[in-house]
Each structure stands twice: as C-alpha cells, then as structure tokens.
Amino acid sequence: MKILVYGINYSPELTGIGKYTGEMVEWMTSQGHEVRVITAPPYYPVWEVHPDYSAWKYKKEIGAATVWRCPLYVPKQPSTLKRLIHLGSFALSSFFPLIAQRRWKADRIIGVVPTLFCVPGMRLLAKLSGARTLLHIQDYEVDAMLGLGMAGKKQGKVARLAQRFEQSGLHNVDNVSTISRSMMNKAAEKGVEPGKVIFFPNWSEVERFRGISPEDVLAVRNDLQLPADKKIILYSGNIGEKQGLETVIEVAERFAHQPYLFVIVGQGGGKARLEKLAQEKGLKNVVFHPLQPYNALPALLRLADCHLVIQRRGAADAVLPSKLTNILAVGGNAVITAEPDTELGQLCDAYSGIAVCVEPESVDALADGIERCLQLPVHNTVACEYAERTLEKDSVLNQFIADITA
C-alpha cells in the first residue's frame, strides 16, 4: 500500500508519540509498503528543536520512507495559549507539503493526534486524491486540556468550541483508531460509530527486554552513579503538566531517612520547576538525569526496584502512558496513579499483581503504594506474561495493517 503518515511528532524523538510513529513507519517500510511522512523537526520532550534541525526551514529526507520536516513554533515554557500557537503553526506550515501529495495518490492517510488542527487538511487531501483516512488518537487533546483545567470551565465557551472542533474531526474521517479499550469507548461516546473504531495499542519490542545481562545493568548503574545500597525508585519519561510530579518530591521528602533513591530521568517543560522544588527542600535522595539512549533503556528499566507511572487526576483516561509497555515487558514493578474506572485502573483490577494502583495526586497514597511495590517479588511474571500476549510489536502492527486493509 501507499501510506501517508501525518503528525507533529516523529523519530528521532526518543519518547512518547514520536517514538511509536517512527517505529511504525520503519516496520511498514520493512514489510514492503511505500510510506511518506509529513512531520516537524524533533523537539520533544525538551521543547527545543534538536541541533541538527531548524524550526524555521523545510527539510526533505530520503530513506526507506520519504520525510518532509515542516517549520513550527516551539515555546520554551509551554502554556495553553503557546501550545495552541505551537500546534497551529505546524498545521499551517505543513498544509502545502501535504496537499502536494495529491498526485502521489496514497491509499491511506494516517493522521496522528496530536494535532486535531491537521484534520481539515488531511480531509481535503483525501477528497483530492481518493485516499481513505484514519485518525489515530494517541492523546484526547481536548479531554486532557479540560481535565487539567487548561481551558477554563468545562462548560465554558472555549470548552464547547474545542469539543465541537474535536467532534468535527472525529466524525469526518473513514476510521478512528486509538490505543486502549476505554479510549475506544470514549470515541463512541463522542459520536463515532463503533464499527469505525480500530484498536491499535502501543507496543513493546518484547524481545529486547528479555534476558538483560547483569553486566549491562551494572554499566548503566555506574554511568548514572547510582549506589548499590539504595532502592531505586525510577521515573523515566516526559516531565510535563499531565504528570504532576510534584507529588513525587513530597513523597521523597517523607522518605528522606529511608534507603531509597528517587531517580528522575527525562526532559520536559516542568523539569526546571521540579529541580528547583527538590533543591529548596534540600533533598539528597532525589537525582535528575537527562533522557538516556534507547539502547540503554532495557537495562535502565531493569535496575529499578520500583517504577513510577504518574498522572494527574483527570488525565488518566485521556492519555495512556507509553512508558508502561516497556516496564511491563521488562517485568518491572510499578506504582500507577489512576482512578479505578480508568483504563489503567481496570488493567490493575483485571490482572492482579501486574502493578500497584493508587489514587492520583495523593502523597499518602503514593507513599503507601511505593512501600507495597517494594515488597513484591523482584521479577514481575504477571507483567511479563501480559506483555508477551498483548504488546508484541509484530503482532500489533500486523493486526493494524489487516484492519486498515479491510
């Protein structure tokens, strides 16, 4: 098939949506599909364009897939208004390279959300070229924004306008796919016909997370200068508004005299504020490190005694943290902050022992969850078995291709 992939995040971003979109395109080309990509220069999660790219110039890359990089505005400290300008700038700059693909006549156009601002251009190209459209929901942008109070009152004018725009995008594509069952149900609640919704979960390269050698684990521990006599409580990933990691700093203060070391590995708009908070409290049991190379990820995840999968209340069903797939694949023990009726809460309820689920934004609950997590067996066989059955990369992507072909 000829497949056009359209989204703001893409390789070589190491975390989140860009990682998965890049891996998807790589897999599709390896299976013989002809793929083109329209995207932005890499900037996430540091909110700064990588040194080898420009935020203000177009760039065409020729490889297994042809990639067009389009200019965009990248704020150093994202706010609600700045995020909207950021997303809108990409939708505008990418419109002309997008419409230029009409003569190529793709069979499928896959738009990856965020951003919904790109949907009108995608629909226009489909009309001009005869392609079928699929909108892949990695984040329900509007729900996350409203859940975190970033657009004022949930029933206010701005909220209603955003919801109408979202419904227009969802209702006017051929198919909608998303990464969890509860997010599929949410699509139906928003008026999408259930028969048009495809389950397309994030995956893990499960094989990479099996049989990690003690030497590799020791090498990463030494590189990060992590002491052997401490329990490592690890958060790895984006440090932004949706996570609410201030709670972790409060818990670390409570455990200041315990043999625990809180290791925060990642980048994002909230990192500087978090570092300042830890410094003001004089905490010696919290250390920060930048994102690690992808080839070091299995060993990094393996060395942790407790993983933290942290989200604010109201965000846990609008987004599903991508970091969790690899934590499960490595057999890690995790504390997940999620309410019982969310996808993550239901996962923990359905698979007893897969993780410890606690109330979001509660210092007491998180502290208790960490203590319980540290009592679990070192290797979580429930998590490993779940990952092998449901998250294996080739199985997920083969099923997705079968679904969009049908």
CORRA-V879574 format. One record per helix or strand of 3 or more residues. SS is the DSSP state (A for helix, B for strand). FROM is the first residue (numbers start at 1). LEN is the number of residues. If there is no record, write none. Layout:
ss,from,len
SS,FROM,LEN
SS,FROM,LEN
//
This chain:
ss,from,len
B,2,5
A,16,15
B,34,7
B,59,3
B,66,5
A,80,24
B,108,6
A,116,14
B,132,6
A,141,7
A,157,15
B,175,4
A,181,9
A,194,3
B,197,3
A,206,4
A,214,10
B,231,6
A,246,9
B,260,6
A,271,10
B,286,4
A,294,10
B,306,4
A,323,7
B,334,4
A,343,8
B,356,3
A,363,11
A,381,10
A,393,13
//
